[in-house]
């Protein structure tokens, strides 16, 4: 089936109508019920439900340009929600269901929806946050068993109209609503479908929420282009328990989900009888040499033959069965993925494709691809950034020099860039420089055109001696190699040394005393960073309670919220630095600057 043109002639409401005409009998979503049975929804059923919702929206005063909010755990009805909004020319406002009441109330006040849809789990909190706005139980929304005889036509709002407000997860301060147009979302989704070589009838599994622009575009828009199926686990427990049963062809995730999968395999390996474990260890070692040494060294050719004809069928194929046996690749974004994890999946035979982007760019800027990838990079820029497509990218250093050969802040322009922040014209203006959107990320292009991200400009650490570096690559090294560490934040602004604030895996602590735990974690962290320069290696570690969503130390997309960690543990951090001989005056500061979120 031919795809729609890359540049949309009409808005997403017309896209929804096209999808129904092409793929009415295909399954669009499937989920495993508690009974163990699959519950499927076809594109035809989805379209019928959407028409029923449109009628409901109209009866409740929704007009073109009005906002409708939905606050619910990820579920197939999100498709109905987005499609109904776009079919009517309304603006969809998906909101994170785990947000605190204050932040949720801020978003509802800022976006001012006609009404809010909420599931049972979040209903009471949503009612408090919504104030006087109507809150409608999701279970009470109408469904159609068949289409009415006369269909309402889709809205004719322009393709440049706002289709969705995605509120950034607010790593510093309250979030802002990113205005993304019908055109921007469609082009990004179209580019993703063609660049990742997706196939009709592929099954894509994801645990990403739909208030996350990455999940929204890759599932709500990319999947229907080929009549594909989205597998929607009910929660993370369902995902882990039924991964083999879902048997996906493709997955999209944040790195933490891939790390969970990696940890599950490693745990299973440790539990094997000695002889079987020894075989697995030899297979992993052999594969690791292939991916870390040049082919001509260490018997590379023979290692590859052993891998392909002996270790892969005997060991790694069994691991792939735990993923269902069909998984081709996993696309990850939203945070850095450590190199060790990428190599681990590479020798399992499931490629990790690291991508990069922002909510403000609809969202994908670049990504590694199945047939064009480089470990430890973020891939080549997406087509919308090519000059022939009206886009471009460049880099700008601290001296103001710009160019593709410069190492500095990444600037982009093109069709997928946001229209601005909802009701925040001043903040919108600050993110643009002479027509370029400043991503706030420090990056560079290598000789092969692959983009590499160093870290956020606002996170740059400057030691007392003037040495400068980004904490992200140190944190990646620790997450990838320190077994006890579950999460880490590196600090050291105006200090003589850098330090690591860590969370630990509680199940691995055993009977260790706090002092023994500290010493063991410190030893692991120093071993994990042994190949870094002396100044980049943390001098000491501070074990803190787990960062989490409830206290705001993690964003809704599971990124560490640096300013909140500094704020919440200010006294502990200050005492810790003092014990290490640091002058803590003005060091444990709270950064309240605005930082754009990665996808």
Buried (B, 14 or more C-beta within 10 A) or exposed (E): EEEBEBEBEBBBBBBBBBBBEBBBEBBBBBBBEEEEEBEBBBBBBBBBBBBBBBBBBEEEEBEEEBBBBBBBBBBBBBBBBBBBBBBBBBBBBBBBBBBBEEBBBBBBEBBEBBBBBBBEBBBEBBBEBBEEBEBBEBEEBEEBEEBEEEEEEBBEBEBEBBBBBBBBBBBBEEBBBBBBBBBBBBBBBBBBBBBBEBEEEBBBBBBBBBBBBBBBBBBBBBBBBBBBBBBBBBEEEBBBEBBEEBBBBBBBBBBBBBBBBBEBBEEEBEEEEEEEEEBBEBBBEBBBBBBEEEEEEEBBEEBBEBBEEEBBEEBBEEBBEBBBEBBBBBBBBBBBBBBBBBBBBBBBBBBBBBBBBBBBBBBBBBBBBBEBBBBBBBBBBBBBBEEEBEBBBBBBBEEEEBEEEBBBBBBBBBBBBBBBBBBBEEEBEEBBEEEBBBBBBBBBBEEEBBBBBBBBBBBBBEBBEEBEBBBBBBBBBBBBBBBBBBBBBBBBBBBBBBBBBBBBBEEEBEEBEEEEBBEBBBEBBBEBBEEBEEBBBBBBBBBBEEBEBEBBBBBBBBBBBBBBBBBBBEEBBBEBBEEBEBEBEEBBEEBEEBBBBBB
